[in-house]
Amino acid sequence: VTVRDGKEVANGLGDLGFNSPLVQDGVLYYIGGAWNHVKPPRAYKLPATAADKPEKLWGGGETLVEERDYACPLLHDGLIYVINTQGNLSVLDAKTGTKIYEKKVDYLKSGKAGAQDIYSSPVLAGKYVLLTNEDGKTVVLEAGREYKEVARNTLESLRSTPIFVGNRMYVRTLYSLYCIGK
């Protein structure tokens, strides 16, 4: 359904899973797994009207690490960043769906057994990707085809995704609203 006019442009493309699909430049990306089973990532070129069928661009190949993805994916410079609840970061090529790398981000893993503790979506800040867990721990990565961690920060418990306006970051924790910046 389009935001502009509420008209349906595609239907029946698959289970959504726990996170939202990503749409950019007329392409719909399903990255997370579906309820009770894991679906491989897939992408569709959306049609101009509901009378036309979506064109499958890629999908049906390898799955990501089997765990729920509550965080929505981030698309930047042709790469899709997705992190699951257990701190497994997967970076995919947006054109092909090929996995560029996968990394267990240990700093974000909670000490609680079986904890599902990443709800915040990856967010872009300039040339950096921020990954944040429920404990308020954030890993700052340089965006790109290799894992390059540049910083670690801790705030307080949160489940929201930070947003940026100008030179300021706003983040709502479980207890407060912060504005960090100049």
GUMIPA-53677 format. One record per residue: residue number from 1; x negated, y negated, z of N, C-alpha, C in turn; chain; residue in three letters. Coordinates in steps of 0.1 Angstrom, whole numbers. Each point is the difference from the previous one (the first is absolute). Layout:
N
NUM  X  Y  Z  X  Y  Z  X  Y  Z  A  ALA .
...
***
This chain:
182
1  -9  12  0  9  -12  0  -9  -12  0  A  VAL .
2  3  -10  -8  -8  -12  -1  5  -10  11  A  THR .
3  -10  -7  5  3  -11  10  8  -11  -7  A  VAL .
4  -4  -3  -12  6  -11  -7  15  1  -2  A  ARG .
5  5  11  -4  14  1  -3  7  13  6  A  ASP .
6  -7  8  7  6  12  7  3  11  -10  A  GLY .
7  -4  -1  -12  3  11  -10  -10  11  1  A  LYS .
8  5  12  -2  -8  13  1  -8  1  -13  A  GLU .
9  -13  3  2  -8  3  -12  -6  14  0  A  VAL .
10  1  7  11  -4  14  1  7  7  11  A  ALA .
11  2  13  -2  6  8  11  -5  14  -1  A  ASN .
12  -1  7  11  -3  14  1  -15  3  -3  A  GLY .
13  -9  -9  4  -14  2  -3  -7  8  11  A  LEU .
14  7  3  11  -6  8  10  3  -5  14  A  GLY .
15  -4  8  10  2  -4  14  -10  -11  4  A  ASP .
16  5  -9  7  -8  -12  4  -10  4  11  A  LEU .
17  3  9  9  -8  3  11  2  -11  11  A  GLY .
18  -10  -3  7  1  -9  12  -4  -15  -4  A  PHE .
19  -9  -2  -9  -4  -13  -4  8  -5  -12  A  ASN .
20  -2  -12  -3  7  -6  -12  -9  2  -13  A  SER .
21  7  2  -11  -8  0  -12  -6  -14  -3  A  PRO .
22  -10  0  -9  -6  -12  -4  3  -3  -14  A  LEU .
23  4  -12  -4  3  -4  -13  -8  -12  -4  A  VAL .
24  -8  1  -11  -8  -11  -5  -1  1  -15  A  GLN .
25  2  -11  -7  -1  -1  -14  8  10  -7  A  ASP .
26  13  3  5  9  9  -7  -4  15  3  A  GLY .
27  -9  3  9  -3  14  3  4  2  14  A  VAL .
28  7  12  2  4  4  14  -10  11  4  A  LEU .
29  -5  -1  12  -10  10  6  7  6  12  A  TYR .
30  1  13  0  4  8  12  -12  6  5  A  TYR .
31  -4  -4  12  -13  5  6  2  9  11  A  ILE .
32  10  -3  9  1  9  12  8  13  -2  A  GLY .
33  -1  9  9  6  12  0  15  -1  3  A  GLY .
34  8  10  -4  14  1  2  3  7  14  A  ALA .
35  12  -1  4  4  6  13  -3  14  0  A  TRP .
36  -7  5  10  -3  15  2  -9  6  -10  A  ASN .
37  -5  -7  -10  -10  6  -9  -7  -12  -7  A  HIS .
38  -12  4  -5  -8  -10  -6  2  -1  -15  A  VAL .
39  1  -11  -6  1  -2  -14  -12  -7  -5  A  LYS .
40  -6  5  -12  -11  -7  -5  3  -15  -4  A  PRO .
41  -9  -9  1  3  -13  -5  4  0  -15  A  PRO .
42  8  -10  -4  5  -1  -14  3  -14  -3  A  ARG .
43  0  -3  -13  2  -13  -5  9  1  -13  A  ALA .
44  9  -10  -1  10  -1  -11  0  -14  -5  A  TYR .
45  0  -1  -14  2  -13  -6  15  -2  0  A  LYS .
46  5  -11  6  14  -3  1  6  -5  -13  A  LEU .
47  12  5  -3  6  -5  -12  6  -14  1  A  PRO .
48  3  -6  -11  6  -13  0  14  0  5  A  ALA .
49  7  11  -3  14  2  4  3  14  5  A  THR .
50  11  1  7  3  13  6  4  10  -11  A  ALA .
51  3  -4  -12  3  9  -11  -12  7  -5  A  ALA .
52  -12  -6  2  -13  7  -4  -5  8  12  A  ASP .
53  -8  10  -4  -6  8  11  -14  -5  4  A  LYS .
54  -4  2  13  -13  -4  4  -10  10  -7  A  PRO .
55  -12  -5  -2  -11  8  -6  -10  4  11  A  GLU .
56  -1  13  2  -10  4  10  -14  -2  -6  A  LYS .
57  -8  -8  8  -14  -3  -4  -9  10  5  A  LEU .
58  1  4  13  -8  11  6  7  5  12  A  TRP .
59  -5  11  5  5  7  12  1  15  -2  A  GLY .
60  3  6  12  1  15  0  -13  7  2  A  GLY .
61  -11  -8  2  -13  6  2  -3  2  15  A  GLY .
62  -12  -3  4  -3  2  14  8  -9  10  A  GLU .
63  2  6  12  7  -8  10  -10  -6  9  A  THR .
64  4  -10  8  -9  -6  9  0  8  13  A  LEU .
65  -8  -4  10  0  8  12  14  1  6  A  VAL .
66  4  12  4  13  3  4  3  -6  14  A  GLU .
67  7  -12  0  4  -6  12  10  -11  -5  A  GLU .
68  8  -5  9  10  -10  -4  -7  -13  -3  A  ARG .
69  5  -8  -9  -4  -13  -4  11  -10  3  A  ASP .
70  -1  -7  12  10  -11  3  -5  -13  -7  A  TYR .
71  -13  -2  -1  -5  -12  -6  2  0  -15  A  ALA .
72  4  -11  -5  2  -2  -14  -13  -1  -7  A  CYS .
73  -2  4  -12  -13  -1  -7  -3  -14  -4  A  PRO .
74  -12  -3  -3  -5  -13  -4  -7  2  -14  A  LEU .
75  4  -8  -10  -6  1  -13  -9  -13  -2  A  LEU .
76  -12  2  -3  -9  -12  -2  -11  5  -10  A  HIS .
77  -2  -9  -11  -11  3  -10  0  14  -5  A  ASP .
78  12  5  -3  1  14  -6  -1  11  10  A  GLY .
79  -1  -3  13  -1  11  10  12  0  9  A  LEU .
80  4  11  4  11  2  10  -6  5  12  A  ILE .
81  3  -7  11  -5  3  14  12  5  8  A  TYR .
82  -1  12  5  11  6  9  -7  6  12  A  VAL .
83  6  -2  11  -5  6  13  11  7  6  A  ILE .
84  -2  12  5  11  8  7  -1  -2  15  A  ASN .
85  9  6  7  2  -3  14  -13  5  8  A  THR .
86  -7  9  -5  -12  5  7  -13  -6  -4  A  GLN .
87  0  -11  -8  -12  -7  -3  -7  4  -12  A  GLY .
88  6  8  -9  -6  5  -12  3  -10  -11  A  ASN .
89  -11  -7  -5  1  -10  -11  -2  7  -13  A  LEU .
90  9  -2  -9  -2  5  -14  0  -12  -9  A  SER .
91  -9  -1  -10  0  -10  -10  1  6  -13  A  VAL .
92  10  -4  -8  3  6  -13  -2  -10  -11  A  LEU .
93  -3  5  -12  0  -9  -12  14  -2  -4  A  ASP .
94  5  -12  -1  14  -3  -4  4  4  -14  A  ALA .
95  -10  1  -9  3  4  -14  2  15  -2  A  LYS .
96  -8  7  8  0  15  -2  5  8  12  A  THR .
97  0  -6  12  4  8  12  -12  8  5  A  GLY .
98  -11  -1  -6  -12  7  5  -4  -5  13  A  THR .
99  -4  9  9  -5  -4  13  -14  -5  -1  A  LYS .
100  -2  -12  4  -14  -6  -1  -8  5  12  A  ILE .
101  6  -2  12  -6  6  12  11  2  11  A  TYR .
102  -4  8  9  9  2  12  -10  0  12  A  GLU .
103  5  -7  11  -9  -2  11  9  1  13  A  LYS .
104  -5  8  10  7  0  13  -6  -12  7  A  LYS .
105  8  -10  4  -4  -12  7  1  3  15  A  VAL .
106  -11  6  5  0  5  14  3  -11  10  A  ASP .
107  -4  -13  -2  2  -11  9  15  -2  2  A  TYR .
108  8  3  -10  15  -2  1  7  11  7  A  LEU .
109  -6  11  2  7  12  6  1  -2  15  A  LYS .
110  13  2  4  3  -2  14  -6  12  8  A  SER .
111  -2  -1  12  -5  11  9  12  9  4  A  GLY .
112  12  -4  -3  12  7  4  1  12  -9  A  LYS .
113  2  12  5  2  12  -8  12  -1  -8  A  ALA .
114  -1  3  -13  11  0  -9  7  -14  -2  A  GLY .
115  -7  -10  4  5  -14  -1  2  -4  -15  A  ALA .
116  11  -5  -3  2  -6  -13  -1  -15  2  A  GLN .
117  -11  -6  -3  -2  -13  5  -4  -11  -10  A  ASP .
118  3  2  -13  -3  -10  -10  13  -3  -7  A  ILE .
119  5  -12  3  13  -4  -6  -3  -13  -9  A  TYR .
120  -10  -7  3  -3  -12  -8  -5  3  -14  A  SER .
121  4  -7  -10  -4  3  -14  -14  -7  -2  A  SER .
122  -8  6  -9  -13  -7  -3  4  -14  -6  A  PRO .
123  -9  -9  4  3  -14  -5  -13  -6  -5  A  VAL .
124  2  -9  -10  -12  -6  -7  -2  -14  6  A  LEU .
125  -13  -3  3  -4  -13  5  -12  -4  -8  A  ALA .
126  2  -8  -11  -11  -3  -9  -5  12  -6  A  GLY .
127  -13  4  2  -6  12  -6  0  12  10  A  LYS .
128  8  -2  11  0  11  10  13  6  2  A  TYR .
129  0  13  3  12  8  3  -1  3  15  A  VAL .
130  11  -4  7  1  3  15  9  12  2  A  LEU .
131  -4  9  9  7  12  4  2  -1  15  A  LEU .
132  12  0  5  3  -2  14  8  12  6  A  THR .
133  -3  4  12  8  11  6  9  -6  11  A  ASN .
134  8  9  6  9  -4  11  -7  -6  12  A  GLU .
135  -12  5  3  -7  -5  12  -6  -14  -3  A  ASP .
136  2  -6  -11  -5  -13  -4  -15  0  -5  A  GLY .
137  -5  11  -3  -13  1  -6  1  -2  -15  A  LYS .
138  -9  -8  -5  -1  -3  -14  -13  2  -6  A  THR .
139  0  7  -12  -13  2  -7  1  -9  -12  A  VAL .
140  -10  -8  -3  -1  -9  -12  -9  7  -10  A  VAL .
141  5  2  -12  -8  6  -11  -2  -10  -11  A  LEU .
142  -11  1  -7  -2  -7  -12  8  8  -11  A  GLU .
143  9  -7  -7  8  7  -10  -9  5  -11  A  ALA .
144  3  12  -5  -8  6  -11  0  15  0  A  GLY .
145  -8  5  -9  0  14  -3  -8  9  10  A  ARG .
146  -6  -7  9  -8  7  11  5  -5  13  A  GLU .
147  -1  9  11  3  -4  13  -11  -9  6  A  TYR .
148  3  -12  2  -10  -10  6  7  -7  12  A  LYS .
149  -2  5  12  5  -6  12  -8  -12  4  A  GLU .
150  6  -12  2  -7  -12  3  2  -5  14  A  VAL .
151  11  4  7  3  -4  13  11  9  7  A  ALA .
152  0  -2  13  10  7  8  5  -10  11  A  ARG .
153  13  -1  2  6  -9  9  11  7  8  A  ASN .
154  3  -5  12  11  5  8  8  -12  5  A  THR .
155  13  2  0  9  -10  5  8  7  11  A  LEU .
156  13  2  -2  8  8  10  10  8  -8  A  GLU .
157  7  9  6  9  9  -7  9  -7  -10  A  SER .
158  2  6  -12  9  -6  -10  4  11  -9  A  LEU .
159  11  -3  -7  5  9  -11  3  -8  -13  A  ARG .
160  -2  -13  1  2  -9  -12  -12  -1  -9  A  SER .
161  2  -6  -11  -11  -2  -10  -4  -15  1  A  THR .
162  -12  -3  2  -4  -14  0  3  -7  -14  A  PRO .
163  3  -13  1  2  -7  -12  -10  -12  0  A  ILE .
164  -3  -5  -12  -9  -11  -2  7  -12  -7  A  PHE .
165  -2  -12  6  4  -12  -6  -11  -10  1  A  VAL .
166  -6  -3  -12  -11  -9  0  -12  7  7  A  GLY .
167  -6  -7  9  -11  5  8  4  7  13  A  ASN .
168  12  2  1  5  6  13  6  14  -2  A  ARG .
169  -2  8  11  6  13  0  11  0  11  A  MET .
170  12  5  -3  10  1  10  3  15  3  A  TYR .
171  0  3  12  3  14  4  9  1  12  A  VAL .
172  10  8  -1  10  2  11  -4  13  7  A  ARG .
173  -4  -1  12  -3  12  8  12  4  8  A  THR .
174  -1  10  8  12  4  8  4  -10  10  A  LEU .
175  -9  -9  3  2  -10  11  -1  -14  -4  A  TYR .
176  -7  -3  -11  -2  -14  -3  -1  -3  -16  A  SER .
177  0  -12  -3  -2  -4  -14  -13  -8  0  A  LEU .
178  -10  4  -8  -13  -6  -1  -1  -8  -14  A  TYR .
179  -7  -11  1  -5  -7  -12  -15  -1  1  A  CYS .
180  -7  6  -9  -15  1  1  -5  -7  -12  A  ILE .
181  -9  -10  1  -6  -7  -11  -3  -14  3  A  GLY .
182  -2  -8  -10  -5  -13  1  12  -9  2  A  LYS .
***
